Amino acid sequence: MHFARQETTLQKWGNGLGLRITKPLSRLAHFEAGTVVEVEVTKEGIMIKPLNGFKKKFNNPFSESDLLNELSLDTAHLDELVTPLATEMGE
């Protein structure tokens, strides 16, 4: 069963090929930027489907203030920062 069909052209993308998925097709397929997909090659062609349904989101258990709370000059390794040479700064 087909919900939508579109003709498009594969384009060179680096050493591979790229396929643009239009906004209407991405909505029908529940795809958005960052969606993890599985690509399967069959006799008929290629099937692209979301892995585990939809986009996987990383839920960081720490807030920004949690991460910065224990930060000090020592824990930030400020002593390891290198001062760039004048020639590296274009002087």
C-alpha positions in Angstrom: 0.0 0.0 0.0 1.3 3.5 -0.9 0.3 6.6 1.0 2.3 9.0 -1.2 4.6 8.8 -4.2 7.1 11.3 -5.6 9.6 11.3 -8.4 13.0 12.7 -7.5 16.6 12.5 -8.6 19.5 11.0 -6.7 22.3 13.6 -6.4 26.0 13.3 -5.8 26.8 13.9 -2.1 30.5 13.6 -1.3 31.5 10.1 -2.4 27.9 8.8 -2.2 24.4 9.7 -3.3 21.8 11.8 -1.6 18.1 11.8 -1.8 16.0 14.8 -0.7 12.9 13.9 1.3 10.3 16.7 0.8 8.4 18.2 3.7 5.1 16.6 2.8 6.7 13.2 2.5 8.7 13.6 5.8 5.4 14.5 7.6 3.7 11.4 6.2 6.6 9.2 7.3 7.0 10.9 10.7 10.5 11.9 9.8 12.3 15.1 11.1 15.9 16.2 11.2 17.7 13.8 13.6 15.4 10.9 13.1 17.3 7.6 13.4 16.3 5.4 10.4 16.9 1.9 9.2 17.7 1.5 5.5 16.9 -1.9 3.9 17.7 -3.0 0.4 15.1 -5.3 -1.2 14.5 -6.6 -4.7 12.2 -3.7 -5.3 14.6 -1.0 -4.1 15.3 0.7 -0.8 13.0 1.0 2.2 13.7 3.7 4.8 11.9 3.5 8.1 12.3 5.1 11.5 14.1 2.9 14.0 12.0 2.2 17.0 9.2 4.3 15.7 10.3 7.9 16.0 13.2 10.3 16.7 15.3 9.2 19.6 15.9 12.1 22.0 18.7 12.2 24.5 17.3 13.2 27.9 20.2 14.8 29.8 19.6 14.1 33.5 21.7 17.3 34.3 20.6 20.9 34.0 23.1 23.5 32.8 23.4 24.8 36.4 24.1 21.3 37.6 26.9 21.0 35.2 28.4 24.4 36.0 27.8 24.2 39.8 31.0 22.3 40.5 33.1 24.0 37.9 36.2 25.9 39.1 39.4 27.0 37.5 41.0 23.6 38.5 38.1 21.4 37.4 37.8 23.4 34.1 41.5 22.7 33.5 42.2 26.4 32.9 45.8 25.7 33.6 46.0 23.6 30.5 44.9 26.3 28.0 47.6 27.2 25.6 48.2 30.8 24.7 48.3 31.2 20.9 51.4 32.6 19.2 51.2 36.0 17.6 51.7 34.4 14.2 48.7 32.1 14.8 46.6 35.2 15.6 47.6 36.9 12.3 49.8 39.5 14.0 
